[in-house]
Amino acid sequence: YSGEEGFEARVSAAGMWGYGIYFAENASYSHGYAHPLQNGQKQFFVSSVIVGETHRCASSSVTNQLRMPPAKRKNNGATEYYDSVSGN
C-alpha cells in the first residue's frame, strides 16, 4: 500500500450496508476478508478509526444499497449527513 489519501471508498465493493470502507472491532472477523499472500499467510490493515456521528441500522434490502450515509437533519436549509453507518 502506497496511498497517502487514506482509504478510497470509490473503488469499494458492495457490502451488507452498501458501498464503502468496512471496519470490524475484532480482527478475527476481518480474517475472512484478508488478502492472501503466496506463502499462505494473510494480510490486512490494523487501524484506529474515528467514525464521527454514526447512523445505526439493521441490514436490509434498503440499507445494502447505500452509497453514502443518510441525511440526519437540515441546518439553515443545508442537509447534513451522518459521518458513518454501523450495524449488527
C-alpha positions in Angstrom: 0.0 0.0 0.0 1.5 3.3 -1.0 -1.5 5.7 -0.7 -1.3 9.0 1.1 -5.0 9.9 0.9 -6.4 7.3 3.2 -8.9 4.5 2.3 -10.6 5.0 -1.0 -14.4 4.3 -1.0 -14.8 4.9 -4.7 -13.2 1.6 -5.5 -15.0 -0.4 -2.9 -17.4 -3.4 -3.4 -20.9 -3.5 -2.1 -21.2 -4.9 1.4 -24.1 -5.5 3.9 -24.8 -1.8 4.2 -23.8 -0.7 0.7 -20.6 0.6 -0.9 -17.9 1.8 1.4 -15.0 1.0 3.6 -15.8 -1.6 6.3 -14.0 -1.9 9.6 -14.5 -4.6 12.3 -14.0 -4.4 16.1 -12.3 -7.8 16.1 -9.5 -8.9 13.8 -11.0 -12.4 13.8 -13.9 -11.1 11.7 -11.7 -9.4 9.2 -9.5 -12.5 8.8 -12.0 -14.0 6.3 -11.6 -10.9 4.1 -7.9 -10.6 4.3 -5.6 -10.5 1.3 -3.9 -13.9 0.7 -0.1 -14.0 0.2 1.8 -16.5 -1.8 3.3 -18.1 1.3 -0.2 -18.9 2.7 -0.3 -16.1 5.2 -3.0 -13.4 5.1 -2.5 -9.6 5.2 -4.9 -6.8 6.3 -4.7 -3.3 7.9 -4.9 -2.7 11.6 -6.3 0.8 12.1 -7.6 3.2 14.7 -10.8 4.7 13.2 -12.7 7.8 14.2 -16.3 7.3 13.0 -17.9 10.6 13.9 -21.7 10.7 14.3 -23.0 7.3 13.4 -26.3 6.2 11.9 -27.1 2.8 13.4 -29.2 0.4 11.3 -30.1 -3.2 10.7 -29.2 -5.0 7.5 -32.0 -4.9 4.9 -32.5 -4.6 1.1 -32.8 -0.8 1.6 -29.6 -0.2 3.6 -27.4 -2.5 1.4 -27.7 -0.1 -1.4 -26.2 2.9 0.5 -23.6 4.9 -1.4 -23.2 7.5 1.5 -24.6 7.8 5.0 -28.2 9.0 5.2 -29.3 12.6 5.9 -29.7 13.4 9.6 -31.2 16.9 9.5 -31.4 20.2 7.8 -29.5 23.1 9.2 -30.3 26.5 7.8 -31.6 24.9 4.6 -28.5 22.7 4.2 -28.7 19.0 4.6 -26.3 17.4 7.0 -25.3 13.7 6.7 -24.1 11.2 9.2 -20.4 10.6 9.2 -20.7 6.8 9.2 -23.1 3.8 9.2 -23.0 1.0 11.8 -25.0 -2.2 12.2 -25.0 -5.6 13.8 
